[in-house]
């Protein structure tokens, strides 16, 4: 790499620091959003579990086929 003038070196060092800060900010935002989405998925799975219990009970009482049992067996 060719020798840089002091002002050029200072410019690139500053650019490097600023880019690093921005990358760190973006990484933090990604982690925050990932945590939020994981929490939402967990809440939805719990809701589905509760509603599934109601569905399963109603299917038994009505002696109706349980569509979701077939899906579970396929997984």
C-alpha contacts under 8 A as a table, 3 or more apart, distances in Angstrom:
res1	aa1	res2	aa2	distance
4	X	7	X	7.99
4	X	8	X	5.93
4	X	9	X	5.70
5	X	8	X	5.17
5	X	9	X	6.11
6	X	9	X	5.05
6	X	10	X	6.11
7	X	10	X	5.04
7	X	11	X	6.16
8	X	11	X	5.01
8	X	12	X	6.27
9	X	12	X	5.26
9	X	13	X	6.09
10	X	13	X	5.11
10	X	14	X	6.10
11	X	14	X	5.20
11	X	15	X	6.13
12	X	15	X	4.88
12	X	16	X	5.99
13	X	16	X	5.04
13	X	17	X	6.28
14	X	17	X	5.16
14	X	18	X	6.19
15	X	18	X	5.20
15	X	19	X	6.03
16	X	19	X	5.24
16	X	20	X	6.12
17	X	20	X	5.12
17	X	21	X	6.26
18	X	21	X	5.11
18	X	22	X	6.27
19	X	22	X	5.11
19	X	23	X	6.16
20	X	23	X	5.09
20	X	24	X	6.21
21	X	24	X	5.11
21	X	25	X	6.22
22	X	25	X	5.04
22	X	26	X	6.15
23	X	26	X	5.11
23	X	27	X	6.07
24	X	27	X	5.02
24	X	28	X	6.18
25	X	28	X	5.14
25	X	29	X	6.28
26	X	29	X	5.06
26	X	30	X	6.15
27	X	30	X	5.08
27	X	31	X	6.28
28	X	31	X	5.12
28	X	32	X	6.22
29	X	32	X	5.01
29	X	33	X	6.15
30	X	33	X	5.20
30	X	34	X	6.02
31	X	34	X	5.02
31	X	35	X	6.13
32	X	35	X	5.19
32	X	36	X	6.22
33	X	36	X	4.96
33	X	37	X	6.11
34	X	37	X	5.15
34	X	38	X	6.09
35	X	38	X	5.10
35	X	39	X	6.17
36	X	39	X	5.15
36	X	40	X	6.24
37	X	40	X	4.99
37	X	41	X	6.10
38	X	41	X	5.11
38	X	42	X	6.16
39	X	42	X	5.07
39	X	43	X	6.25
40	X	43	X	5.09
40	X	44	X	6.16
41	X	44	X	5.08
41	X	45	X	6.07
42	X	45	X	5.12
42	X	46	X	6.30
43	X	46	X	5.16
43	X	47	X	6.28
44	X	47	X	5.01
44	X	48	X	6.08
45	X	48	X	5.03
45	X	49	X	6.10
46	X	49	X	5.02
46	X	50	X	6.31
47	X	50	X	5.19
47	X	51	X	6.22
48	X	51	X	5.15
48	X	52	X	5.82
49	X	52	X	5.02
49	X	53	X	6.35
50	X	53	X	5.29
50	X	54	X	6.69
51	X	54	X	5.08
51	X	55	X	6.21
52	X	55	X	4.92
52	X	56	X	5.97
53	X	56	X	5.10
53	X	57	X	6.14
54	X	57	X	5.18
54	X	58	X	6.18
55	X	58	X	5.14
55	X	59	X	6.10
56	X	59	X	5.14
56	X	60	X	6.29
56	X	66	X	6.86
57	X	60	X	5.17
57	X	61	X	6.23
58	X	61	X	5.08
58	X	62	X	6.06
59	X	62	X	5.19
59	X	63	X	5.67
59	X	64	X	4.85
59	X	65	X	6.46
59	X	66	X	6.03
60	X	63	X	4.86
60	X	64	X	6.47
61	X	64	X	7.78
66	X	69	X	5.68
66	X	70	X	7.49
67	X	70	X	5.80
67	X	71	X	7.01
68	X	71	X	5.02
68	X	72	X	6.30
69	X	72	X	5.12
69	X	73	X	6.29
70	X	73	X	5.19
70	X	74	X	6.26
71	X	74	X	5.13
71	X	75	X	6.54
72	X	75	X	5.31
